[in-house]
Amino acid sequence: MRVLGVDPGLTRCGVGVVEGAPGRPLTMLGVGVVRTPADADLGQRLVAVEQGVERWLDEHRPEFVAVERVFSQHNVRTVMGTAQASAVAMLCAARRGIPVALHTPSEVKAAVTGTGRADKAQVGAMVTRLLRLDAPPRPADAADALALAICHIWRAPAQNRLQQAVAQHTARATAPKGRTA
């Protein structure tokens, strides 16, 4: 499975591609950051994020895109920019028919480090270890993007089985009952 992880942001949007399967060694195929100038017009910044994400999709051809789920913060302006960058990444994937999964920061931290309260240094250290890198990717947005991809690779099979079970249960519960004569 090949996954593009996206840590959304307007100034720095982390991107990273990981390939692998649960229980098998993971391989980093690429990592980086899509940057936009803080003083640029919002529309132009969103276009720059779109162009950057499109380049990553073209180059790496992922099967899935994993995006950090935006959560409420105290700084509404930061949340808005993050949500807008997140929507751009989801739009780029959807336009190509690539499934998108959203993962919360604590879910990603728990998957990669074993605790949902891990700090950025712990996440970077575990990403470095899991991908057998010489040093943690910099900036932290890049390491977070790789952590998102790793989280999705490890959690997607279980999530898919759960979704299938729920769909089967719903189908049985809503199916018309057979008539008896």
GIVEN-V127955 format. One record per helix or strand. SS is the DSSP state (H for helix, E for strand). FROM is the first residue (numbers start at 0). TO is the last residue. If there is no record, write none. Layout:
SS FROM TO
SS FROM TO
This chain:
E 1 6
E 11 18
E 26 34
H 41 59
E 63 67
H 75 94
E 98 102
H 104 112
H 119 129
H 139 173
